[in-house]
Structure formats: structure tokens, C-alpha cells
Amino acid sequence: MDRTALVLIALVSVAASACSSASPAGPQNRSAGAQPTAAPEVAKSLVVAIPSEPEGFGEMFAGGNSGPEHLQAMLHRDLVQPDERGTYIPEVAADLPSQEKGTWTILPDGRMNTIWELKPNVLWHDGGPLRADDVFFSWQVAIAPDVPYKQRDAAKLIEGIQILDTETFVIHWKSFYVGADRLTTRDLFLLPRHILESTFVDDRTAFVNSSFWTTDFVGVGPYRLVSWIPGSSAQLQAFDRFFGNQPHIQNVTVRFIPDSNTELASILGGNTDVQLGRSLGLEHALLLSNQWESTGAGRVITYPRGIFEIRFAAGDPRVADLRVRQALYHAMDRQGIVDNLYRGKLEVANSFANPRATEFADVDPQITKYPYDPARAATLLAETGWRKAGDGILRNDRDEPYTLPFSTTASNQERDQLQSTVADMWRTAGFDVQIENVPLSVQNSASYDFATTDLSGVNADFEPNLPRIDGRNLKTPQNPRGANVWGYANPEVDDLIDQWQHTTDKASSVQLEGQILHRVSEDLPILPINYRIEVITVRKGVTGVPQRSEATGNNSAWNIEDWDIT
């Protein structure tokens, strides 16, 4: 079975607008001595904005876009979830398996067993209880080769699931797996067996295309899906039998706003209560700090969350030669980009390792660097048969110009500015750069193939990017949702990934990370440009939105039941 991508999923930025008010109570007839009746509590409402509309919920649709992951966390919960500090906490699971408690055992032959117990009061939104057989069914779906899951790294290592009772089960592992005690949504997405099993067994095509994944989704989260208006918004309502804390806010509207300028205007106009996802950049953060936060209207939260990078169309002969990719890299003045576009407030990126991660100092020296060097770029291009002609354009011995298509997300101001800057640098090097931008709705399609070169963004953490460099996760016609859209395949790297995923010793893990990042920096499937910040805005009166630390995953709505609004 092919190994499909693990991502880090990753996604959803949400807009919240507060507030409904109650009608004044009318006069009441009371008999003498009767106690006054308390006014009914006003239902609270929130508007959250995210930049991407979900294709659907679950592992067939995870990753690639920012925003949907936040919406999914409002509707659904997992066995385990990391909090804003990166600490894994049990969600529907009663506790985490551990060797100290005897619920995680490693057998002499390297296989493992983990014992899990579900919390007793977890209900699906249709009222049915979450049971151990739901977990077993979820695993069966995850390993089905004709279900296009993007990532099944954990599921494929499971030998079997033994149900002990309705709430207790044992996972038998084929071999050691470092994440066996922290199975999150990307590892084992929980599904309701009573709703989906018959279709899964009888009609796999109908199962994959079911409206369950979109408008009829049923989860176990603090909110249930009431309606979904394509291209506009989703309406959520608090689930009154949620197993955790009952939500303080009864109604949540999640708006899909892909245009950063539209979202900025919505925040400034007071129409967004919480903005999530990666639609806003540094310039937006600075503007909001000066014109919005400074007036007491709300707060702006920023942290390093991703990198901008150039990716290449798999199999495109224009960028197939490593020397061409090296030349494109040497032709980019990345420090100049950081200094001029971002006022020196961001950092140049040489890999997808987070500069705030504890292991960064150990792995960064192992990464091959490509400084700005136009002369070196010209030499590399000459070696491949391309030299500047009198018009300044690179041409081969047939006098053909080096045409270089270049795409990014349309109507995204930060990407437009960066793309324009990079395009000018490449034109200076002699490339005939052709801009071919497309709207986010087109990019989100599983059938979309980007241009020869594409300005994109990915997570700045090591682990979520492993599926993107795993040659067993390649996006193909047979696997259109494969996470490895870079078209990168190196058996040496695949082997190192397997070793990393089976290592608990911290020093060995860091050593393997360095080896992986070194190999990738030599092969250049992508060209990292600079680290970027994720901007979250929270309107005054909204409380509980977590201030996430670095390298903790990409879900800001994991505790939305504890949010409140005045």
C-alpha cells in the first residue's frame, strides 16, 4: 500500500461577529407576592473569518490550505490534541497510553501494544454514542486503498485493533511508532460507524463522494454544522450534549474570505470578531497594530508559522536540471527581500526548520546554503546551454528564449508583492518570466497543476512537511490527493524518514532531522525564501483565543468551547 501524506494539516481562518441583543421584556401579570421571572439568557454569537473554504472534512481533504483545520476543530475532536503549548492532551480518550502506567508495552520483537479508553459520555451530533467499534471502523477506512486519504502513516503500522468493551480497545502495532501515544486527527480520523459502514461496504464510490464529508458532516465537537453556503459561510450551533465544557457562545458564523484586503476591511469595520489562518501578512499586522489595536479595538497576535517558498512543477523539463534550480536560487537576493519588503522584521529561510525550535541550532549548520550570487547563477545556466543574448534574455543554441511560467494565489497582496520582486530578480538573470496567477478556488481543486514555478507557503516546522518529501506520497492520477505535490522522491530520504519515525532518543532524532534537511537542501525540490508570520486578530470582548507558541501545530480553535464574548 502506498504511503500517503502526513501533514501537517493542515487550516481554517474564521470570522466572528459578535452579538445579538434581546428584546426588552414586556409587562407581565403577577399575582401578589409572586417572584419576578428572570429574563432569558441572550444567545451569544461570534463571527470567525478564514481564508479557505473547506473541500470537506477528514483526511481525504486535509492539508494544503489554511483555515479548514480551525473549522474542523469546532465540529470534531480526536483521541488526542496538542494545546497551544504543544502539549498533547486527551480529548475523547480518557488518558494517554504510557509505559509508566502499563498501557503502552513494547514487545521483545519490536512490536507494541497501546491500551486506550474512551470517555464515557462522548456523543455524535446525531445523539449516538462514540464507541470502540467506531475507532475500529475508522482504522478500516484509513487503510482502504480505494479511499484517497492523504496520510495514513500511523494507520498502516497498525496490525489490528482489539475491542475489549464498548469504551476500551487495544491497538496492536506491527513495529515501533514514536507517535503511538498521541494519535491526532491526521493519524486516525474518527468516523461514526452507524452512519457510514453500510455505504463503505456496499458502494465505495458513494462513500468517498458522500455529502457526509461536507454539508451533512456529523462530529463529536462542541459545535454542530447547521448550514453551509458554498463560497460564503458555515453556520454552527453549540452542541448541548458535548462531552467537554459547554460552549459559552451559542452561534458561530465562519466566513470564507480568501481576499486579504477584503478581510482587512472586515476587521477594521468591526465585522470580524476573530480572524484565523494565513491570509494576512506583516504589512497587515503593522497596519492593524497602528490603526486598530492602538485604539483598543482588539489585539493582534503574530508568530512564525510558515515559510514562503518556490516549488516546481513535477516533470517540467524547464526546471528538471538541478543546476537550473540552483541558478534560480542564486539569482534571488533573499536578504534584500527581507530588508526591503519586510522592513528587516522577518528572517531568510534556508529550510522548513522552525528557527524557534530547540533543535534548530543543531540542524541548521547541516543545511546547504545558496547565497545571492548572480555570477554563479550565470555560470550554472551556461553549463546547461543558456546564455544571455543582446536583448538580455537567456537563449539556447536554437535562439529560443528561456520562458519561465510563474504562478501564485491571485488577489493576495503579500504574495503579489513577493512574486513581483522575485520575478524582477529572475528577469535580471535573463529569464522570460510569465505571470500565470490563479484564484484560490482553482488552487484548492485536487485537479489543479501549478505552473513551472509557483510561489507558495508551507509550514515552518519539520514534522508536518515530511509527507511532502516522502516519495511514497506522490500526487499521481491514481492518488490525486497525495501530499507530495513537489514531485520529490529520494529513496535515501524515505529511509531516513522511516528511521526518524521509529526513534524516541532525542539526540538520534535531531541527528536524523539534520540528515534529512541536508539531503533536501542538496536536491532542492523547493527554494525556501523567508519565514512568514501568521496573523490572528481578536476583537475586544472576545476571550479564550489561545496565544500559540511556535512549533505546536496549526489549530487555533482546539479550545473554542472556552471562548467567550461580551
C-alpha positions in Angstrom: 0.0 0.0 0.0 1.4 3.4 -0.9 2.2 5.7 2.0 0.1 8.8 1.8 0.9 12.2 3.2 1.1 13.3 6.8 0.9 16.9 7.1 0.7 18.8 9.0 -2.7 19.9 8.3 -3.0 21.3 7.7 -6.2 25.3 8.2 -9.1 27.4 8.6 -9.2 31.1 9.4 -12.6 32.1 10.8 -14.5 35.4 11.1 -16.6 36.1 14.1 -19.0 38.9 14.6 -20.5 39.3 17.9 -23.6 39.9 19.3 -27.3 39.7 19.3 -29.4 41.6 21.7 -32.6 40.6 23.4 -35.9 42.3 23.0 -37.0 44.1 26.2 -39.3 42.1 28.3 -42.9 43.2 28.1 -45.2 43.8 31.1 -46.2 40.7 33.0 -49.3 39.9 35.1 -48.1 38.7 38.5 -50.3 37.7 41.5 -49.5 39.4 44.8 -46.3 38.1 46.3 -45.1 36.3 43.1 -41.4 36.4 42.4 -40.2 38.2 39.3 -39.2 35.8 36.4 -35.6 36.0 35.4 -35.0 37.3 31.9 -33.9 34.6 29.4 -30.2 34.5 28.7 -29.2 36.2 25.5 -27.7 33.8 22.9 -24.2 34.9 22.1 -22.9 34.9 18.6 -19.4 35.0 17.1 -18.1 35.7 13.6 -14.8 34.0 12.6 -13.1 34.6 9.3 -10.8 32.0 7.5 -9.1 32.4 4.1 -10.1 29.0 2.6 -13.4 27.2 2.2 -13.0 23.5 3.1 -13.2 21.0 0.3 -14.5 18.7 3.0 -13.7 17.4 6.5 -11.4 14.5 7.3 -8.2 13.0 5.9 -9.3 13.0 2.3 -9.3 16.8 2.3 -6.7 17.7 5.0 -3.7 19.9 4.5 -2.6 22.3 1.8 -4.9 25.2 2.7 -5.1 27.4 5.7 -8.4 27.7 7.6 -10.3 24.5 7.3 -8.5 22.9 10.2 -9.9 25.5 12.6 -13.5 24.9 11.4 -13.0 21.2 11.7 -11.8 21.6 15.3 -15.0 23.4 16.1 -17.1 20.5 14.8 -15.0 17.5 15.7 -12.5 16.1 18.2 -9.8 13.4 18.2 -8.4 10.9 20.6 -5.6 13.4 21.4 -5.0 17.1 20.6 -2.0 19.4 21.2 -2.8 22.5 23.1 -1.3 26.0 22.4 2.0 25.0 24.2 2.4 21.8 22.1 1.5 19.6 25.0 -0.6 16.6 23.9 -3.8 16.2 25.9 -6.6 13.6 25.8 -9.7 14.6 24.0 -12.2 11.8 23.5 -9.6 9.5 25.1 -9.7 9.3 28.9 -5.9 9.3 29.1 -2.8 8.9 27.0 -1.1 5.4 26.9 2.2 5.3 28.8 4.8 2.8 29.7 4.8 4.0 33.3 1.1 3.2 33.6 1.4 -0.1 31.8 -0.8 0.9 28.9 2.0 1.1 26.4 4.1 -2.0 26.1 7.0 -2.7 23.8 7.4 -6.4 22.9 10.8 -8.1 22.5 10.4 -8.4 18.7 9.8 -4.6 18.4 6.0 -4.7 18.1 3.9 -2.7 20.5 0.5 -2.6 22.2 -1.3 0.5 23.4 -4.4 0.4 25.5 -6.9 3.1 25.1 -10.1 4.0 27.0 -12.8 6.4 25.7 -14.5 8.9 27.9 -17.9 7.5 28.7 -20.1 10.4 27.6 -18.9 11.2 24.1 -21.9 11.6 21.7 -22.0 12.1 17.9 -24.1 15.1 16.9 -27.0 12.8 16.0 -27.0 11.5 19.6 -25.4 8.2 19.0 -22.5 7.3 21.4 -18.9 7.1 20.3 -17.8 3.5 20.9 -14.7 1.5 20.4 -16.1 -0.1 17.3 -16.1 3.4 15.8 -12.4 3.5 16.3 -12.0 0.1 14.6 -14.2 1.3 11.7 -12.1 4.5 11.4 -9.0 2.4 11.0 -10.6 0.2 8.4 -11.4 3.3 6.4 -7.9 4.7 6.8 -6.2 1.6 5.4 -8.6 1.1 2.5 -6.5 1.6 -0.7 -9.5 3.0 -2.7 -10.3 5.7 -0.1 -8.0 8.6 -1.1 -6.6 9.5 2.3 -3.7 12.0 2.2 -1.9 10.4 5.1 -2.0 7.0 6.7 1.4 6.7 8.2 0.1 5.6 11.6 -2.8 3.5 10.3 -0.6 1.4 8.1 1.6 0.5 11.1 -1.4 -0.9 13.0 -1.6 -4.7 12.9 -5.1 -4.8 14.4 -7.4 -3.2 16.9 -8.9 -5.5 19.6 -12.1 -4.3 21.2 -12.3 -5.1 24.9 -15.6 -3.4 25.6 -17.6 -0.5 24.3 -15.1 2.0 25.6 -11.8 0.1 25.7 -9.6 -1.1 22.9 -6.0 -2.3 22.3 -4.0 -1.1 19.2 -1.6 -3.8 18.2 1.4 -2.2 16.3 3.5 -4.0 13.7 6.6 -2.1 14.8 7.6 0.8 16.9 5.9 4.1 16.2 7.0 7.2 18.0 3.5 8.8 18.0 1.6 5.8 19.2 0.6 7.6 22.4 -0.7 10.7 20.7 -3.0 9.8 17.8 -4.4 13.1 16.4 -6.7 13.8 13.6 -4.0 13.1 10.9 -3.3 9.7 12.5 -6.7 8.3 13.0 -9.7 10.5 12.0 -12.7 9.3 14.0 -15.8 8.3 12.0 -19.4 7.2 13.0 -19.7 3.5 12.1 -23.5 3.6 12.4 -23.8 6.3 9.7 -21.1 5.2 7.2 -20.5 1.5 7.4 -23.2 0.3 5.1 -22.1 2.7 2.3 -18.4 1.9 2.9 -19.1 -1.8 2.5 -21.6 -1.7 -0.4 -20.6 1.3 -2.5 -17.1 2.7 -2.1 -17.6 5.4 -4.7 -20.7 6.6 -3.0 -18.8 6.5 0.3 -16.0 8.7 -1.0 -18.4 11.2 -2.6 -20.9 11.3 0.2 -22.3 14.6 1.5 -21.3 13.4 4.9 -17.9 14.9 4.3 -19.4 18.3 3.7 -22.9 19.6 4.3 -24.1 16.5 6.3 -21.0 16.2 8.5 -21.5 14.6 11.9 -18.8 15.0 14.5 -18.3 14.9 18.3 -17.1 18.5 18.7 -18.6 21.4 20.7 -20.5 22.7 17.7 -22.6 21.0 15.1 -23.0 22.1 11.5 -26.3 23.8 10.8 -25.8 25.1 7.3 -23.1 25.6 4.7 -23.4 28.2 2.0 -20.8 27.4 -0.7 -18.4 30.3 -1.3 -19.8 32.2 1.6 -20.0 30.8 5.1 -20.9 28.0 7.5 -23.3 28.3 10.4 -22.6 26.4 13.6 -24.6 25.9 16.7 -23.4 24.8 20.2 -24.0 21.1 20.8 -25.8 20.9 24.1 -24.5 17.3 24.8 -20.9 18.0 24.1 -18.7 15.8 26.4 -16.4 18.7 27.4 -17.2 22.2 28.8 -20.5 23.5 27.4 -19.6 26.4 24.9 -20.2 29.9 26.2 -21.1 31.1 22.7 -24.2 29.6 21.2 -23.8 30.5 17.5 -20.7 30.8 15.4 -20.6 32.0 11.8 -17.5 31.0 9.9 -17.0 33.2 6.8 -14.7 32.2 3.9 -12.8 35.3 2.9 -9.9 34.4 0.5 -9.0 38.0 -0.4 -6.7 39.6 2.2 -7.8 43.2 1.5 -11.5 42.2 2.0 -10.6 40.5 5.3 -8.6 43.6 6.4 -11.6 45.8 5.7 -13.9 43.4 7.6 -11.6 43.6 10.7 -11.3 47.4 10.6 -15.1 47.7 10.0 -15.9 45.6 13.1 -17.5 42.8 11.1 -15.0 40.1 12.1 -14.6 39.0 15.7 -11.7 36.5 15.2 -9.6 36.1 12.1 -7.7 32.8 11.7 -5.4 31.4 9.1 -2.6 32.6 7.0 -4.3 35.2 4.8 -2.7 38.3 6.5 1.0 39.2 6.4 3.4 41.5 8.1 2.1 44.7 6.4 -1.4 43.9 7.5 -0.2 43.2 11.1 1.6 46.5 11.2 -1.4 48.4 9.8 -3.8 46.7 12.2 -1.5 47.4 15.1 -1.4 51.1 14.2 -5.0 51.7 13.2 -6.9 49.1 15.1 -5.1 47.6 18.1 -3.8 51.0 19.2 -7.4 52.3 19.6 -8.3 49.4 21.9 -10.5 47.7 19.3 -8.8 44.4 19.7 -5.4 42.6 19.7 -3.1 41.4 17.0 -1.3 38.1 17.6 1.7 37.1 15.5 4.2 34.3 15.5 6.4 32.5 12.9 4.3 29.8 11.4 5.4 29.2 7.8 7.8 29.9 5.0 7.4 31.3 1.6 9.0 29.0 -1.0 9.2 28.4 -4.7 8.0 25.0 -5.7 8.4 23.4 -9.2 6.0 21.5 -11.4 6.9 17.8 -11.3 8.4 16.6 -14.5 8.6 20.0 -16.1 11.8 19.9 -18.3 12.4 23.6 -17.8 13.4 23.1 -14.1 14.3 19.4 -14.2 18.1 20.1 -14.2 19.4 20.7 -10.6 21.8 23.4 -12.0 18.8 25.5 -13.2 17.2 25.3 -9.8 20.5 26.3 -8.2 20.8 29.2 -10.6 17.3 30.4 -9.8 18.2 30.3 -6.1 21.5 32.2 -6.5 19.6 34.8 -8.6 17.3 35.7 -5.6 18.5 38.4 -3.2 16.6 37.0 -0.2 18.2 39.3 2.3 17.2 42.2 0.1 13.7 40.8 0.0 13.6 40.7 3.8 15.1 44.1 4.3 13.0 45.9 1.6 9.7 44.1 1.6 9.5 43.2 5.3 11.5 46.1 6.9 14.0 43.6 8.2 11.5 42.2 10.7 11.5 38.7 9.1 14.3 36.2 8.5 15.7 34.5 5.5 14.7 30.8 5.3 17.1 28.0 4.1 14.8 25.1 5.0 11.5 24.3 6.6 13.0 24.1 10.1 11.5 26.4 12.6 14.1 29.0 13.9 12.4 28.9 17.3 12.6 25.1 17.7 15.1 23.8 20.2 17.0 21.7 17.7 17.4 24.4 15.1 20.9 25.3 16.2 22.0 21.7 15.6 20.3 21.1 12.3 20.8 24.5 10.6 24.6 24.1 10.1 23.9 20.9 8.1 21.7 22.7 5.5 23.4 23.7 2.3 23.1 27.5 1.7 22.7 29.3 -1.6 23.7 33.0 -1.2 22.8 35.7 -3.7 25.4 35.3 -6.4 24.4 36.4 -9.9 27.7 35.4 -11.4 27.4 31.8 -10.1 23.8 31.7 -11.5 25.1 32.7 -14.9 27.8 30.1 -14.8 25.3 27.3 -13.9 23.0 28.4 -16.7 25.8 28.5 -19.2 26.7 24.9 -18.3 23.1 23.9 -19.2 23.3 25.7 -22.6 21.6 29.0 -21.7 23.4 32.4 -22.2 22.2 35.9 -22.3 21.6 37.4 -25.7 21.8 41.0 -26.7 18.3 41.6 -25.5 19.2 40.4 -22.0 17.1 37.2 -22.4 18.6 33.8 -21.9 18.6 31.8 -25.1 19.8 28.4 -26.1 21.8 27.4 -29.3 18.5 27.4 -31.2 17.9 31.0 -30.2 14.9 30.0 -28.1 14.1 32.2 -25.1 14.1 30.7 -21.6 10.4 31.2 -20.9 9.5 30.6 -17.3 5.9 30.5 -16.1 5.4 31.7 -12.6 2.2 31.4 -10.6 0.8 32.2 -7.1 -2.5 32.9 -5.5 -4.4 35.7 -7.2 -5.7 38.7 -5.1 -3.3 38.1 -2.3 -1.4 41.3 -1.7 1.6 39.8 0.2 2.1 37.1 -2.4 1.7 39.6 -5.3 4.4 41.8 -3.8 6.9 39.0 -3.2 6.2 37.3 -6.6 6.8 40.7 -8.4 10.1 41.1 -6.5 11.3 37.6 -7.3 10.1 37.8 -10.9 12.2 41.0 -11.4 15.3 39.3 -10.0 14.8 36.4 -12.3 14.3 38.7 -15.3 17.6 40.4 -14.4 19.2 36.9 -14.6 17.7 36.6 -18.1 14.6 34.5 -17.6 11.5 35.5 -19.6 9.1 35.3 -16.7 5.4 34.9 -17.5 3.0 35.5 -14.6 0.1 33.0 -14.5 -1.7 33.6 -11.2 -5.0 31.8 -10.4 -7.7 32.3 -7.7 -7.6 30.3 -4.5 -10.7 28.4 -5.6 -8.8 27.0 -8.5 -5.8 26.1 -6.5 -7.9 24.2 -4.0 -9.1 21.8 -6.7 -7.5 18.4 -6.5 -7.0 18.5 -10.2 -5.0 21.8 -10.2 -1.5 21.6 -11.5 0.6 24.8 -10.9 2.9 26.4 -13.4 6.6 25.6 -13.9 7.4 27.7 -10.8 5.0 28.6 -8.1 5.2 30.9 -5.1 3.5 29.0 -2.2 3.6 28.7 1.5 4.2 25.7 3.8 4.5 25.0 7.5 7.8 26.1 9.1 8.0 23.0 11.2 10.0 19.9 10.3 7.5 17.1 11.1 4.4 18.4 9.2 6.5 18.7 6.0 7.7 15.0 6.0 4.7 13.8 3.8 5.7 16.5 1.2 9.2 14.9 0.8 8.2 11.3 1.1 8.4 9.6 -2.3 5.6 7.2 -1.3 3.1 10.1 -1.1 3.5 11.4 -4.6 0.5 13.1 -6.2 -0.5 11.0 -9.1 -3.6 10.4 -11.2 -4.2 7.4 -9.1 -3.6 9.4 -5.9 -4.8 12.9 -6.8 -4.8 14.0 -3.2 -1.3 12.8 -2.4 0.5 15.3 -0.2 3.8 15.2 -2.1 2.8 17.8 -4.7 6.5 18.7 -5.1 7.2 15.5 -7.1 10.2 14.8 -5.0 11.3 11.2 -4.5 14.6 10.1 -3.0 14.8 6.6 -1.5 17.6 7.7 0.8 15.3 10.4 2.3 12.4 7.9 2.6 14.6 5.6 4.6 15.7 8.4 6.9 12.1 9.4 7.4 11.3 5.8 8.5 14.2 5.9 10.9 13.1 9.3 12.3 9.6 8.0 12.9 10.9 5.0 14.8 13.2 6.9 17.1 12.5 8.1 20.6 16.0 9.1 21.6 16.1 12.9 21.2 19.8 13.1 20.1 19.3 10.5 17.4 16.1 12.2 16.3 17.8 15.5 15.9 20.7 13.9 14.0 18.3 12.3 11.6 16.4 15.6 11.1 19.7 17.2 10.2 20.5 14.5 7.7 17.1 14.8 6.0 17.2 18.5 5.8 20.8 18.3 4.4 19.7 15.9 1.6 16.7 18.0 0.7 18.8 21.2 0.6 21.1 19.4 -1.9 18.3 18.2 -4.1 16.3 21.5 -4.0 12.7 20.3 -4.6 11.8 23.7 -3.3 13.6 27.1 -2.8 12.7 28.5 0.7 12.7 32.3 0.7 11.8 33.7 4.0 9.9 32.9 7.2 6.5 34.4 7.4 4.2 35.2 10.3 0.7 34.1 10.9 -1.6 36.9 12.0 -4.6 36.3 14.2 -6.9 39.1 15.2 -9.2 39.1 18.2 -11.8 41.8 18.7 -12.2 43.5 22.0 -14.6 41.5 24.2 -13.6 38.1 22.9 -11.7 35.9 25.4 -10.1 32.5 25.4 -8.4 32.5 22.0 -5.1 30.8 22.7 -1.7 32.6 22.2 0.1 29.7 20.5 3.8 29.1 20.9 6.0 28.1 18.0 6.0 24.6 16.6 2.7 23.5 18.1 0.7 22.5 15.1 -1.7 24.8 13.3 -5.0 24.6 15.1 -6.1 27.7 17.0 -9.7 26.6 17.7 -8.9 23.5 19.7 -10.5 25.1 22.8 -13.3 27.1 21.2 -15.8 25.9 23.8 -13.9 28.0 26.3 -14.1 31.2 24.2 -16.5 33.9 25.3 -17.7 37.2 24.1 -19.2 40.3 25.7 
